[in-house]
Amino acid sequence: MQGDNGIKHISLRMPDDLHRQIKKRAEAEQRSLHGQIIYLLSSSCAAHSHSVQRPAEDKGGSERAKTASL
C-alpha cells in the first residue's frame, strides 16, 4: 500500500466487557479508544522487550555471576 506512512489497518474483534473497560480507561486518561488501544499495546510490547534477555547476554551474565561468587 503506497502512502500508508507505516500505518497498518486492522479489524479487531473483542469481548464487550473488554471494550467497556478500555473505553472507560480511555475516557479517564483523556484518550480516544483508538489511542488507548495503541497506548496499551505499545506499553505491553515495551515492557515485554525489556524483560526478554538475549541468550548471549544471559550466558554472559550467568558467567559473571559465577565468577563474582568465587
Protein Blocks (a to p, Z undefined) as FASTA:
>chain_A
ZZklopacddddddfklmmmmmmmmmmnopafklmmmmmmmmmmmmmmmmpccfklmmmm
mmmmmmmmZZ
